[in-house]
Amino acid sequence: MQLGLKQLIEVGIVLLAFPLWFPICAIIYLLIWLEDGKNPLFIQERLGKEGKGFRTFKFRTMVPNAEEVLKKVLAEDEELRTEWETFYKLRKDPRVTRIGKFLRRTSLDELPQLFNVLLGDMGMVGPRPLTAYHQDVLPADVRALRESVKPGITGLWQVSGRSDSGTEGMKKWDPYYVRNWSIKLDVSILVRTAFVVIACKGAY
């Protein structure tokens, strides 16, 4: 009952805020396209509720040939390879574009995922949707809890360190969120997210 109310509230908020966030999306889309003339959207298969795959939408923050660049960098630099295998992110990522750095610091690259909320694949709050290879490194009990709810644009992991807390943070905070979920907790996370984004804390 409450989970149905959660979805209804989240979709309602996204629809009501549409006149605010859609023009911002349009401007960012144009700026990315002007930078290199390539598709401004990054669409990737992620795992959602019950482990089902779906396509997430984000603004592209990397160069078009990002996969090739990553393979080359990881093959040549052992330190970066270790960082990637630990966090699945690089603090100083050579693939990130100029506008991409700004979008990541401000989390504006996540805005297109509001369409995922409208499509019913995601909620505003929940565990972050992961790729299959990232999900597989988590313990079975953590995976089961994460897959029992819809993934979210933001969550307890993001407001508890985001990229700085890495996979260990997901192991701690995602199960806690699922076990202790309430609408009050979601509201608290949304408020804390606003402060984290404004401070550009933990994002890279």
PyMOL commands that place a pseudoatom at each C-alpha (Angstrom):
pseudoatom trace, name=CA, resn=MET, resi=1, chain=A, elem=C, hetatm=0, pos=[0.000, 0.000, 0.000]
pseudoatom trace, name=CA, resn=GLN, resi=2, chain=A, elem=C, hetatm=0, pos=[2.675, 2.460, 1.059]
pseudoatom trace, name=CA, resn=LEU, resi=3, chain=A, elem=C, hetatm=0, pos=[4.924, 1.495, -1.870]
pseudoatom trace, name=CA, resn=GLY, resi=4, chain=A, elem=C, hetatm=0, pos=[2.047, 2.271, -4.250]
pseudoatom trace, name=CA, resn=LEU, resi=5, chain=A, elem=C, hetatm=0, pos=[1.620, 5.639, -2.553]
pseudoatom trace, name=CA, resn=LYS, resi=6, chain=A, elem=C, hetatm=0, pos=[5.354, 6.236, -2.874]
pseudoatom trace, name=CA, resn=GLN, resi=7, chain=A, elem=C, hetatm=0, pos=[5.220, 5.709, -6.640]
pseudoatom trace, name=CA, resn=LEU, resi=8, chain=A, elem=C, hetatm=0, pos=[2.129, 7.890, -6.995]
pseudoatom trace, name=CA, resn=ILE, resi=9, chain=A, elem=C, hetatm=0, pos=[3.742, 10.735, -5.066]
pseudoatom trace, name=CA, resn=GLU, resi=10, chain=A, elem=C, hetatm=0, pos=[7.028, 10.509, -6.992]
pseudoatom trace, name=CA, resn=VAL, resi=11, chain=A, elem=C, hetatm=0, pos=[5.371, 10.488, -10.416]
pseudoatom trace, name=CA, resn=GLY, resi=12, chain=A, elem=C, hetatm=0, pos=[3.158, 13.398, -9.322]
pseudoatom trace, name=CA, resn=ILE, resi=13, chain=A, elem=C, hetatm=0, pos=[6.185, 15.440, -8.227]
pseudoatom trace, name=CA, resn=VAL, resi=14, chain=A, elem=C, hetatm=0, pos=[8.015, 14.772, -11.513]
pseudoatom trace, name=CA, resn=LEU, resi=15, chain=A, elem=C, hetatm=0, pos=[4.963, 15.789, -13.564]
pseudoatom trace, name=CA, resn=LEU, resi=16, chain=A, elem=C, hetatm=0, pos=[4.340, 18.940, -11.534]
pseudoatom trace, name=CA, resn=ALA, resi=17, chain=A, elem=C, hetatm=0, pos=[7.998, 19.954, -11.845]
pseudoatom trace, name=CA, resn=PHE, resi=18, chain=A, elem=C, hetatm=0, pos=[8.112, 19.220, -15.601]
pseudoatom trace, name=CA, resn=PRO, resi=19, chain=A, elem=C, hetatm=0, pos=[7.997, 22.934, -16.622]
pseudoatom trace, name=CA, resn=LEU, resi=20, chain=A, elem=C, hetatm=0, pos=[11.126, 23.467, -14.511]
pseudoatom trace, name=CA, resn=TRP, resi=21, chain=A, elem=C, hetatm=0, pos=[13.345, 20.503, -15.333]
pseudoatom trace, name=CA, resn=PHE, resi=22, chain=A, elem=C, hetatm=0, pos=[12.502, 19.931, -18.996]
pseudoatom trace, name=CA, resn=PRO, resi=23, chain=A, elem=C, hetatm=0, pos=[13.849, 23.320, -20.242]
pseudoatom trace, name=CA, resn=ILE, resi=24, chain=A, elem=C, hetatm=0, pos=[17.059, 22.657, -18.280]
pseudoatom trace, name=CA, resn=CYS, resi=25, chain=A, elem=C, hetatm=0, pos=[17.351, 19.270, -20.002]
pseudoatom trace, name=CA, resn=ALA, resi=26, chain=A, elem=C, hetatm=0, pos=[16.868, 20.915, -23.398]
pseudoatom trace, name=CA, resn=ILE, resi=27, chain=A, elem=C, hetatm=0, pos=[19.648, 23.449, -22.744]
pseudoatom trace, name=CA, resn=ILE, resi=28, chain=A, elem=C, hetatm=0, pos=[22.085, 20.793, -21.504]
pseudoatom trace, name=CA, resn=TYR, resi=29, chain=A, elem=C, hetatm=0, pos=[21.245, 18.581, -24.489]
pseudoatom trace, name=CA, resn=LEU, resi=30, chain=A, elem=C, hetatm=0, pos=[22.134, 21.429, -26.849]
pseudoatom trace, name=CA, resn=LEU, resi=31, chain=A, elem=C, hetatm=0, pos=[25.380, 22.297, -25.022]
pseudoatom trace, name=CA, resn=ILE, resi=32, chain=A, elem=C, hetatm=0, pos=[26.645, 18.713, -25.180]
pseudoatom trace, name=CA, resn=TRP, resi=33, chain=A, elem=C, hetatm=0, pos=[25.779, 18.444, -28.859]
pseudoatom trace, name=CA, resn=LEU, resi=34, chain=A, elem=C, hetatm=0, pos=[27.592, 21.716, -29.594]
pseudoatom trace, name=CA, resn=GLU, resi=35, chain=A, elem=C, hetatm=0, pos=[30.724, 20.409, -27.835]
pseudoatom trace, name=CA, resn=ASP, resi=36, chain=A, elem=C, hetatm=0, pos=[31.362, 17.439, -30.132]
pseudoatom trace, name=CA, resn=GLY, resi=37, chain=A, elem=C, hetatm=0, pos=[28.340, 16.961, -32.388]
pseudoatom trace, name=CA, resn=LYS, resi=38, chain=A, elem=C, hetatm=0, pos=[27.549, 13.501, -30.977]
pseudoatom trace, name=CA, resn=ASN, resi=39, chain=A, elem=C, hetatm=0, pos=[24.456, 12.097, -29.252]
pseudoatom trace, name=CA, resn=PRO, resi=40, chain=A, elem=C, hetatm=0, pos=[24.113, 13.965, -25.909]
pseudoatom trace, name=CA, resn=LEU, resi=41, chain=A, elem=C, hetatm=0, pos=[22.354, 11.033, -24.227]
pseudoatom trace, name=CA, resn=PHE, resi=42, chain=A, elem=C, hetatm=0, pos=[24.035, 8.041, -22.643]
pseudoatom trace, name=CA, resn=ILE, resi=43, chain=A, elem=C, hetatm=0, pos=[21.696, 5.046, -22.581]
pseudoatom trace, name=CA, resn=GLN, resi=44, chain=A, elem=C, hetatm=0, pos=[22.804, 1.961, -20.696]
pseudoatom trace, name=CA, resn=GLU, resi=45, chain=A, elem=C, hetatm=0, pos=[21.288, -1.321, -19.570]
pseudoatom trace, name=CA, resn=ARG, resi=46, chain=A, elem=C, hetatm=0, pos=[20.938, -1.478, -15.787]
pseudoatom trace, name=CA, resn=LEU, resi=47, chain=A, elem=C, hetatm=0, pos=[19.301, -3.903, -13.371]
pseudoatom trace, name=CA, resn=GLY, resi=48, chain=A, elem=C, hetatm=0, pos=[16.103, -2.889, -11.621]
pseudoatom trace, name=CA, resn=LYS, resi=49, chain=A, elem=C, hetatm=0, pos=[13.464, -4.470, -9.425]
pseudoatom trace, name=CA, resn=GLU, resi=50, chain=A, elem=C, hetatm=0, pos=[13.515, -8.282, -9.430]
pseudoatom trace, name=CA, resn=GLY, resi=51, chain=A, elem=C, hetatm=0, pos=[16.812, -8.122, -11.319]
pseudoatom trace, name=CA, resn=LYS, resi=52, chain=A, elem=C, hetatm=0, pos=[15.082, -7.144, -14.559]
pseudoatom trace, name=CA, resn=GLY, resi=53, chain=A, elem=C, hetatm=0, pos=[17.068, -5.091, -17.046]
pseudoatom trace, name=CA, resn=PHE, resi=54, chain=A, elem=C, hetatm=0, pos=[15.957, -1.691, -18.279]
pseudoatom trace, name=CA, resn=ARG, resi=55, chain=A, elem=C, hetatm=0, pos=[17.514, 1.249, -20.111]
pseudoatom trace, name=CA, resn=THR, resi=56, chain=A, elem=C, hetatm=0, pos=[18.595, 4.208, -18.009]
pseudoatom trace, name=CA, resn=PHE, resi=57, chain=A, elem=C, hetatm=0, pos=[18.897, 7.692, -19.469]
pseudoatom trace, name=CA, resn=LYS, resi=58, chain=A, elem=C, hetatm=0, pos=[21.692, 10.079, -18.556]
pseudoatom trace, name=CA, resn=PHE, resi=59, chain=A, elem=C, hetatm=0, pos=[23.421, 12.976, -20.200]
pseudoatom trace, name=CA, resn=ARG, resi=60, chain=A, elem=C, hetatm=0, pos=[26.670, 11.837, -21.775]
pseudoatom trace, name=CA, resn=THR, resi=61, chain=A, elem=C, hetatm=0, pos=[29.616, 13.170, -19.780]
pseudoatom trace, name=CA, resn=MET, resi=62, chain=A, elem=C, hetatm=0, pos=[32.364, 11.265, -21.607]
pseudoatom trace, name=CA, resn=VAL, resi=63, chain=A, elem=C, hetatm=0, pos=[33.997, 11.315, -24.999]
pseudoatom trace, name=CA, resn=PRO, resi=64, chain=A, elem=C, hetatm=0, pos=[32.170, 9.257, -27.664]
pseudoatom trace, name=CA, resn=ASN, resi=65, chain=A, elem=C, hetatm=0, pos=[34.868, 6.538, -27.724]
pseudoatom trace, name=CA, resn=ALA, resi=66, chain=A, elem=C, hetatm=0, pos=[34.928, 6.189, -23.935]
pseudoatom trace, name=CA, resn=GLU, resi=67, chain=A, elem=C, hetatm=0, pos=[35.200, 2.394, -23.851]
pseudoatom trace, name=CA, resn=GLU, resi=68, chain=A, elem=C, hetatm=0, pos=[38.311, 2.364, -26.027]
pseudoatom trace, name=CA, resn=VAL, resi=69, chain=A, elem=C, hetatm=0, pos=[39.904, 5.110, -23.934]
pseudoatom trace, name=CA, resn=LEU, resi=70, chain=A, elem=C, hetatm=0, pos=[39.142, 3.209, -20.705]
pseudoatom trace, name=CA, resn=LYS, resi=71, chain=A, elem=C, hetatm=0, pos=[40.657, -0.044, -21.960]
pseudoatom trace, name=CA, resn=LYS, resi=72, chain=A, elem=C, hetatm=0, pos=[43.829, 1.761, -23.020]
pseudoatom trace, name=CA, resn=VAL, resi=73, chain=A, elem=C, hetatm=0, pos=[44.183, 3.638, -19.714]
pseudoatom trace, name=CA, resn=LEU, resi=74, chain=A, elem=C, hetatm=0, pos=[43.580, 0.563, -17.542]
pseudoatom trace, name=CA, resn=ALA, resi=75, chain=A, elem=C, hetatm=0, pos=[46.050, -1.486, -19.569]
pseudoatom trace, name=CA, resn=GLU, resi=76, chain=A, elem=C, hetatm=0, pos=[48.766, 1.132, -19.135]
pseudoatom trace, name=CA, resn=ASP, resi=77, chain=A, elem=C, hetatm=0, pos=[48.220, 2.291, -15.526]
pseudoatom trace, name=CA, resn=GLU, resi=78, chain=A, elem=C, hetatm=0, pos=[48.076, -0.264, -12.690]
pseudoatom trace, name=CA, resn=GLU, resi=79, chain=A, elem=C, hetatm=0, pos=[47.071, 2.334, -10.089]
pseudoatom trace, name=CA, resn=LEU, resi=80, chain=A, elem=C, hetatm=0, pos=[44.076, 3.442, -12.138]
pseudoatom trace, name=CA, resn=ARG, resi=81, chain=A, elem=C, hetatm=0, pos=[43.186, -0.205, -12.797]
pseudoatom trace, name=CA, resn=THR, resi=82, chain=A, elem=C, hetatm=0, pos=[43.105, -0.883, -9.044]
pseudoatom trace, name=CA, resn=GLU, resi=83, chain=A, elem=C, hetatm=0, pos=[40.941, 2.198, -8.470]
pseudoatom trace, name=CA, resn=TRP, resi=84, chain=A, elem=C, hetatm=0, pos=[38.529, 1.078, -11.191]
pseudoatom trace, name=CA, resn=GLU, resi=85, chain=A, elem=C, hetatm=0, pos=[38.268, -2.464, -9.814]
pseudoatom trace, name=CA, resn=THR, resi=86, chain=A, elem=C, hetatm=0, pos=[37.530, -1.044, -6.346]
pseudoatom trace, name=CA, resn=PHE, resi=87, chain=A, elem=C, hetatm=0, pos=[35.066, 1.754, -7.134]
pseudoatom trace, name=CA, resn=TYR, resi=88, chain=A, elem=C, hetatm=0, pos=[34.118, 1.207, -10.809]
pseudoatom trace, name=CA, resn=LYS, resi=89, chain=A, elem=C, hetatm=0, pos=[34.901, 4.905, -11.168]
pseudoatom trace, name=CA, resn=LEU, resi=90, chain=A, elem=C, hetatm=0, pos=[38.030, 7.008, -11.592]
pseudoatom trace, name=CA, resn=ARG, resi=91, chain=A, elem=C, hetatm=0, pos=[38.519, 10.208, -9.621]
pseudoatom trace, name=CA, resn=LYS, resi=92, chain=A, elem=C, hetatm=0, pos=[40.535, 11.727, -12.482]
pseudoatom trace, name=CA, resn=ASP, resi=93, chain=A, elem=C, hetatm=0, pos=[38.817, 10.110, -15.437]
pseudoatom trace, name=CA, resn=PRO, resi=94, chain=A, elem=C, hetatm=0, pos=[40.448, 10.957, -18.799]
pseudoatom trace, name=CA, resn=ARG, resi=95, chain=A, elem=C, hetatm=0, pos=[37.210, 10.110, -20.587]
pseudoatom trace, name=CA, resn=VAL, resi=96, chain=A, elem=C, hetatm=0, pos=[35.188, 12.953, -19.051]
pseudoatom trace, name=CA, resn=THR, resi=97, chain=A, elem=C, hetatm=0, pos=[34.531, 16.018, -21.222]
pseudoatom trace, name=CA, resn=ARG, resi=98, chain=A, elem=C, hetatm=0, pos=[34.683, 19.637, -20.069]
pseudoatom trace, name=CA, resn=ILE, resi=99, chain=A, elem=C, hetatm=0, pos=[30.936, 20.036, -19.753]
pseudoatom trace, name=CA, resn=GLY, resi=100, chain=A, elem=C, hetatm=0, pos=[30.812, 16.498, -18.365]
pseudoatom trace, name=CA, resn=LYS, resi=101, chain=A, elem=C, hetatm=0, pos=[32.887, 17.539, -15.346]
pseudoatom trace, name=CA, resn=PHE, resi=102, chain=A, elem=C, hetatm=0, pos=[30.370, 20.264, -14.534]
pseudoatom trace, name=CA, resn=LEU, resi=103, chain=A, elem=C, hetatm=0, pos=[27.403, 17.948, -15.016]
pseudoatom trace, name=CA, resn=ARG, resi=104, chain=A, elem=C, hetatm=0, pos=[28.913, 15.337, -12.714]
pseudoatom trace, name=CA, resn=ARG, resi=105, chain=A, elem=C, hetatm=0, pos=[29.814, 17.821, -9.974]
pseudoatom trace, name=CA, resn=THR, resi=106, chain=A, elem=C, hetatm=0, pos=[26.256, 19.183, -9.979]
pseudoatom trace, name=CA, resn=SER, resi=107, chain=A, elem=C, hetatm=0, pos=[24.589, 15.785, -10.684]
pseudoatom trace, name=CA, resn=LEU, resi=108, chain=A, elem=C, hetatm=0, pos=[22.727, 17.370, -13.610]
pseudoatom trace, name=CA, resn=ASP, resi=109, chain=A, elem=C, hetatm=0, pos=[23.769, 14.391, -15.727]
pseudoatom trace, name=CA, resn=GLU, resi=110, chain=A, elem=C, hetatm=0, pos=[21.109, 12.422, -13.817]
pseudoatom trace, name=CA, resn=LEU, resi=111, chain=A, elem=C, hetatm=0, pos=[18.192, 14.661, -14.878]
pseudoatom trace, name=CA, resn=PRO, resi=112, chain=A, elem=C, hetatm=0, pos=[17.054, 12.468, -17.817]
pseudoatom trace, name=CA, resn=GLN, resi=113, chain=A, elem=C, hetatm=0, pos=[16.348, 9.692, -15.319]
pseudoatom trace, name=CA, resn=LEU, resi=114, chain=A, elem=C, hetatm=0, pos=[13.204, 11.616, -14.435]
pseudoatom trace, name=CA, resn=PHE, resi=115, chain=A, elem=C, hetatm=0, pos=[11.871, 10.049, -17.636]
pseudoatom trace, name=CA, resn=ASN, resi=116, chain=A, elem=C, hetatm=0, pos=[12.715, 6.640, -16.108]
pseudoatom trace, name=CA, resn=VAL, resi=117, chain=A, elem=C, hetatm=0, pos=[10.516, 7.584, -13.153]
pseudoatom trace, name=CA, resn=LEU, resi=118, chain=A, elem=C, hetatm=0, pos=[7.643, 8.424, -15.495]
pseudoatom trace, name=CA, resn=LEU, resi=119, chain=A, elem=C, hetatm=0, pos=[8.173, 5.115, -17.327]
pseudoatom trace, name=CA, resn=GLY, resi=120, chain=A, elem=C, hetatm=0, pos=[7.929, 3.236, -14.036]
pseudoatom trace, name=CA, resn=ASP, resi=121, chain=A, elem=C, hetatm=0, pos=[11.439, 1.766, -14.149]
pseudoatom trace, name=CA, resn=MET, resi=122, chain=A, elem=C, hetatm=0, pos=[12.769, 3.887, -11.288]
pseudoatom trace, name=CA, resn=GLY, resi=123, chain=A, elem=C, hetatm=0, pos=[11.698, 5.923, -8.318]
pseudoatom trace, name=CA, resn=MET, resi=124, chain=A, elem=C, hetatm=0, pos=[13.086, 9.224, -7.127]
pseudoatom trace, name=CA, resn=VAL, resi=125, chain=A, elem=C, hetatm=0, pos=[14.576, 7.482, -4.072]
pseudoatom trace, name=CA, resn=GLY, resi=126, chain=A, elem=C, hetatm=0, pos=[16.031, 3.975, -3.885]
pseudoatom trace, name=CA, resn=PRO, resi=127, chain=A, elem=C, hetatm=0, pos=[19.257, 2.021, -4.423]
pseudoatom trace, name=CA, resn=ARG, resi=128, chain=A, elem=C, hetatm=0, pos=[21.152, 3.167, -7.489]
pseudoatom trace, name=CA, resn=PRO, resi=129, chain=A, elem=C, hetatm=0, pos=[20.594, 0.964, -10.563]
pseudoatom trace, name=CA, resn=LEU, resi=130, chain=A, elem=C, hetatm=0, pos=[23.789, -0.936, -11.330]
pseudoatom trace, name=CA, resn=THR, resi=131, chain=A, elem=C, hetatm=0, pos=[25.211, -2.656, -14.363]
pseudoatom trace, name=CA, resn=ALA, resi=132, chain=A, elem=C, hetatm=0, pos=[25.237, -6.463, -14.184]
pseudoatom trace, name=CA, resn=TYR, resi=133, chain=A, elem=C, hetatm=0, pos=[29.029, -6.615, -13.663]
pseudoatom trace, name=CA, resn=HIS, resi=134, chain=A, elem=C, hetatm=0, pos=[28.817, -4.176, -10.740]
pseudoatom trace, name=CA, resn=GLN, resi=135, chain=A, elem=C, hetatm=0, pos=[25.805, -5.897, -9.193]
pseudoatom trace, name=CA, resn=ASP, resi=136, chain=A, elem=C, hetatm=0, pos=[27.592, -9.266, -9.348]
pseudoatom trace, name=CA, resn=VAL, resi=137, chain=A, elem=C, hetatm=0, pos=[30.362, -8.152, -6.974]
pseudoatom trace, name=CA, resn=LEU, resi=138, chain=A, elem=C, hetatm=0, pos=[27.843, -7.497, -4.183]
pseudoatom trace, name=CA, resn=PRO, resi=139, chain=A, elem=C, hetatm=0, pos=[27.021, -10.233, -1.638]
pseudoatom trace, name=CA, resn=ALA, resi=140, chain=A, elem=C, hetatm=0, pos=[23.937, -12.319, -2.444]
pseudoatom trace, name=CA, resn=ASP, resi=141, chain=A, elem=C, hetatm=0, pos=[21.919, -10.946, 0.502]
pseudoatom trace, name=CA, resn=VAL, resi=142, chain=A, elem=C, hetatm=0, pos=[22.641, -7.351, -0.537]
pseudoatom trace, name=CA, resn=ARG, resi=143, chain=A, elem=C, hetatm=0, pos=[21.657, -8.096, -4.138]
pseudoatom trace, name=CA, resn=ALA, resi=144, chain=A, elem=C, hetatm=0, pos=[18.396, -9.692, -2.984]
pseudoatom trace, name=CA, resn=LEU, resi=145, chain=A, elem=C, hetatm=0, pos=[17.438, -6.672, -0.891]
pseudoatom trace, name=CA, resn=ARG, resi=146, chain=A, elem=C, hetatm=0, pos=[18.347, -4.211, -3.653]
pseudoatom trace, name=CA, resn=GLU, resi=147, chain=A, elem=C, hetatm=0, pos=[16.261, -6.151, -6.175]
pseudoatom trace, name=CA, resn=SER, resi=148, chain=A, elem=C, hetatm=0, pos=[13.212, -6.151, -3.894]
pseudoatom trace, name=CA, resn=VAL, resi=149, chain=A, elem=C, hetatm=0, pos=[12.563, -2.456, -4.609]
pseudoatom trace, name=CA, resn=LYS, resi=150, chain=A, elem=C, hetatm=0, pos=[12.772, -0.103, -7.557]
pseudoatom trace, name=CA, resn=PRO, resi=151, chain=A, elem=C, hetatm=0, pos=[16.110, 1.670, -8.024]
pseudoatom trace, name=CA, resn=GLY, resi=152, chain=A, elem=C, hetatm=0, pos=[16.197, 5.419, -7.468]
pseudoatom trace, name=CA, resn=ILE, resi=153, chain=A, elem=C, hetatm=0, pos=[17.772, 8.558, -8.857]
pseudoatom trace, name=CA, resn=THR, resi=154, chain=A, elem=C, hetatm=0, pos=[19.085, 9.264, -5.376]
pseudoatom trace, name=CA, resn=GLY, resi=155, chain=A, elem=C, hetatm=0, pos=[19.372, 7.178, -2.244]
pseudoatom trace, name=CA, resn=LEU, resi=156, chain=A, elem=C, hetatm=0, pos=[20.924, 6.721, 1.157]
pseudoatom trace, name=CA, resn=TRP, resi=157, chain=A, elem=C, hetatm=0, pos=[24.256, 5.757, -0.418]
pseudoatom trace, name=CA, resn=GLN, resi=158, chain=A, elem=C, hetatm=0, pos=[24.427, 9.068, -2.316]
pseudoatom trace, name=CA, resn=VAL, resi=159, chain=A, elem=C, hetatm=0, pos=[23.845, 11.193, 0.771]
pseudoatom trace, name=CA, resn=SER, resi=160, chain=A, elem=C, hetatm=0, pos=[26.296, 9.107, 2.804]
pseudoatom trace, name=CA, resn=GLY, resi=161, chain=A, elem=C, hetatm=0, pos=[29.401, 9.694, 0.736]
pseudoatom trace, name=CA, resn=ARG, resi=162, chain=A, elem=C, hetatm=0, pos=[28.343, 8.993, -2.883]
pseudoatom trace, name=CA, resn=SER, resi=163, chain=A, elem=C, hetatm=0, pos=[31.385, 8.069, -4.953]
pseudoatom trace, name=CA, resn=ASP, resi=164, chain=A, elem=C, hetatm=0, pos=[33.674, 8.442, -1.935]
pseudoatom trace, name=CA, resn=SER, resi=165, chain=A, elem=C, hetatm=0, pos=[32.037, 5.501, -0.141]
pseudoatom trace, name=CA, resn=GLY, resi=166, chain=A, elem=C, hetatm=0, pos=[32.274, 3.156, -3.129]
pseudoatom trace, name=CA, resn=THR, resi=167, chain=A, elem=C, hetatm=0, pos=[30.911, -0.386, -3.172]
pseudoatom trace, name=CA, resn=GLU, resi=168, chain=A, elem=C, hetatm=0, pos=[31.399, -0.764, 0.590]
pseudoatom trace, name=CA, resn=GLY, resi=169, chain=A, elem=C, hetatm=0, pos=[28.961, 2.107, 1.073]
pseudoatom trace, name=CA, resn=MET, resi=170, chain=A, elem=C, hetatm=0, pos=[26.361, 0.295, -1.050]
pseudoatom trace, name=CA, resn=LYS, resi=171, chain=A, elem=C, hetatm=0, pos=[26.782, -2.865, 1.043]
pseudoatom trace, name=CA, resn=LYS, resi=172, chain=A, elem=C, hetatm=0, pos=[26.040, -0.835, 4.170]
pseudoatom trace, name=CA, resn=TRP, resi=173, chain=A, elem=C, hetatm=0, pos=[23.452, 1.739, 3.170]
pseudoatom trace, name=CA, resn=ASP, resi=174, chain=A, elem=C, hetatm=0, pos=[21.310, -0.016, 0.541]
pseudoatom trace, name=CA, resn=PRO, resi=175, chain=A, elem=C, hetatm=0, pos=[20.231, -2.872, 2.879]
pseudoatom trace, name=CA, resn=TYR, resi=176, chain=A, elem=C, hetatm=0, pos=[19.584, -0.342, 5.651]
pseudoatom trace, name=CA, resn=TYR, resi=177, chain=A, elem=C, hetatm=0, pos=[17.341, 1.686, 3.325]
pseudoatom trace, name=CA, resn=VAL, resi=178, chain=A, elem=C, hetatm=0, pos=[15.297, -1.331, 2.203]
pseudoatom trace, name=CA, resn=ARG, resi=179, chain=A, elem=C, hetatm=0, pos=[14.843, -2.683, 5.731]
pseudoatom trace, name=CA, resn=ASN, resi=180, chain=A, elem=C, hetatm=0, pos=[13.916, 0.699, 7.212]
pseudoatom trace, name=CA, resn=TRP, resi=181, chain=A, elem=C, hetatm=0, pos=[12.043, 2.268, 4.312]
pseudoatom trace, name=CA, resn=SER, resi=182, chain=A, elem=C, hetatm=0, pos=[9.335, 4.833, 4.994]
pseudoatom trace, name=CA, resn=ILE, resi=183, chain=A, elem=C, hetatm=0, pos=[7.989, 7.908, 3.256]
pseudoatom trace, name=CA, resn=LYS, resi=184, chain=A, elem=C, hetatm=0, pos=[9.587, 9.953, 6.035]
pseudoatom trace, name=CA, resn=LEU, resi=185, chain=A, elem=C, hetatm=0, pos=[12.985, 8.415, 5.208]
pseudoatom trace, name=CA, resn=ASP, resi=186, chain=A, elem=C, hetatm=0, pos=[12.499, 9.222, 1.514]
pseudoatom trace, name=CA, resn=VAL, resi=187, chain=A, elem=C, hetatm=0, pos=[11.710, 12.853, 2.315]
pseudoatom trace, name=CA, resn=SER, resi=188, chain=A, elem=C, hetatm=0, pos=[14.812, 13.038, 4.526]
pseudoatom trace, name=CA, resn=ILE, resi=189, chain=A, elem=C, hetatm=0, pos=[16.986, 11.604, 1.720]
pseudoatom trace, name=CA, resn=LEU, resi=190, chain=A, elem=C, hetatm=0, pos=[15.582, 14.080, -0.837]
pseudoatom trace, name=CA, resn=VAL, resi=191, chain=A, elem=C, hetatm=0, pos=[16.344, 17.009, 1.473]
pseudoatom trace, name=CA, resn=ARG, resi=192, chain=A, elem=C, hetatm=0, pos=[19.844, 15.703, 2.192]
pseudoatom trace, name=CA, resn=THR, resi=193, chain=A, elem=C, hetatm=0, pos=[20.388, 15.126, -1.541]
pseudoatom trace, name=CA, resn=ALA, resi=194, chain=A, elem=C, hetatm=0, pos=[19.707, 18.793, -2.238]
pseudoatom trace, name=CA, resn=PHE, resi=195, chain=A, elem=C, hetatm=0, pos=[22.423, 19.822, 0.237]
pseudoatom trace, name=CA, resn=VAL, resi=196, chain=A, elem=C, hetatm=0, pos=[24.899, 17.242, -1.091]
pseudoatom trace, name=CA, resn=VAL, resi=197, chain=A, elem=C, hetatm=0, pos=[24.338, 18.381, -4.688]
pseudoatom trace, name=CA, resn=ILE, resi=198, chain=A, elem=C, hetatm=0, pos=[24.674, 22.067, -3.786]
pseudoatom trace, name=CA, resn=ALA, resi=199, chain=A, elem=C, hetatm=0, pos=[27.945, 21.290, -1.985]
pseudoatom trace, name=CA, resn=CYS, resi=200, chain=A, elem=C, hetatm=0, pos=[29.103, 19.102, -4.939]
pseudoatom trace, name=CA, resn=LYS, resi=201, chain=A, elem=C, hetatm=0, pos=[30.199, 16.592, -2.297]
pseudoatom trace, name=CA, resn=GLY, resi=202, chain=A, elem=C, hetatm=0, pos=[31.402, 13.116, -3.192]
pseudoatom trace, name=CA, resn=ALA, resi=203, chain=A, elem=C, hetatm=0, pos=[30.625, 13.337, -6.923]
pseudoatom trace, name=CA, resn=TYR, resi=204, chain=A, elem=C, hetatm=0, pos=[33.176, 12.725, -9.683]
for i in range(1, 204): cmd.bond("trace and resi %d" % i, "trace and resi %d" % (i + 1))
show_as sticks, trace
zoom trace
